[in-house]
Amino acid sequence: MSGLGETADGEWAVYVCERNAHGWELCGITQGTQHVWGDTYWFELRLGPAVRLNFWGNQVLIRSDKPC
């Protein structure tokens, strides 16, 4: 499954949507975000007991967010 989500910051193209033992994982690339973030990033959104959002740029982890 794949799709495209639009936000005020650009588009988030989802290329991988998988369910595993811990929940769901959505992976893709941001598009049109250069004007806000200065770059385009690969992202991993993990939904389940340990929610996490990771941003990758050129094979380097740029940022990792999780709920408080």
SEFI-889558 format. One line per field, with one value per residue (C-alpha): residue in one letter; x, z, y. Coordinates in pm, 1 decimal. Layout:
// SEFI-889558
residu = [A, ...]
px = [X, ...]
pz = [Z, ...]
py = [Y, ...]
***
This chain:
// SEFI-889558
residu = [M, S, G, L, G, E, T, A, D, G, E, W, A, V, Y, V, C, E, R, N, A, H, G, W, E, L, C, G, I, T, Q, G, T, Q, H, V, W, G, D, T, Y, W, F, E, L, R, L, G, P, A, V, R, L, N, F, W, G, N, Q, V, L, I, R, S, D, K, P, C]
px = [0.0, 123.8, -22.9, 35.6, -50.5, -48.3, 34.7, 97.9, 469.9, 461.4, 371.5, 456.0, 471.5, 421.4, 599.4, 589.5, 300.5, 355.9, 199.1, 427.4, 405.8, 445.9, 197.0, 227.5, 524.5, 487.8, 795.3, 839.9, 984.7, 889.2, 840.5, 817.4, 958.4, 1276.6, 1124.9, 1047.1, 1319.4, 1586.9, 1588.7, 1388.7, 1387.9, 1314.5, 1083.4, 977.8, 659.2, 610.3, 263.9, 207.4, 311.4, 639.1, 534.7, 830.6, 895.3, 1245.5, 1379.6, 1675.6, 1888.8, 2150.8, 2168.6, 2214.7, 1952.9, 1862.2, 1590.1, 1391.7, 1068.3, 853.7, 561.2, 631.1]
pz = [0.0, -74.2, -70.8, -44.4, 245.0, 196.4, 477.0, 489.6, 486.5, 173.4, 84.6, 264.1, 12.8, 184.9, 3.6, 273.7, 506.6, 708.9, 1011.6, 1249.5, 1601.2, 1755.1, 1542.9, 1211.2, 1028.6, 753.2, 555.1, 274.3, 168.1, 223.8, -92.5, -129.9, 218.5, 110.9, 177.1, 538.8, 641.0, 379.7, 252.4, 164.9, 416.7, 434.2, 729.2, 940.8, 1147.0, 1394.6, 1549.9, 1846.3, 2211.0, 2128.8, 1888.2, 1711.2, 1411.2, 1257.9, 986.3, 773.4, 538.7, 314.6, 534.2, 855.6, 1129.7, 1150.2, 1414.7, 1624.1, 1798.9, 2045.6, 2269.7, 2612.2]
py = [0.0, 349.8, 695.1, 1066.4, 1293.8, 1669.6, 1910.9, 2285.5, 2199.9, 1980.8, 1624.2, 1301.5, 1015.8, 677.8, 393.3, 124.0, 42.7, -273.0, -431.0, -618.2, -764.4, -417.0, -220.4, -36.1, 114.7, 374.7, 480.2, 727.7, 1060.0, 1421.7, 1624.8, 2001.2, 2063.5, 2240.4, 2586.0, 2489.1, 2242.7, 2314.1, 1954.5, 1643.5, 1357.3, 986.9, 919.3, 621.3, 648.7, 365.3, 332.1, 104.5, 93.4, 273.7, 553.0, 713.8, 937.1, 928.4, 1158.0, 1045.7, 1256.0, 1092.7, 777.4, 980.1, 999.0, 1368.8, 1365.0, 1119.8, 1222.0, 1031.7, 1131.5, 1281.4]
***
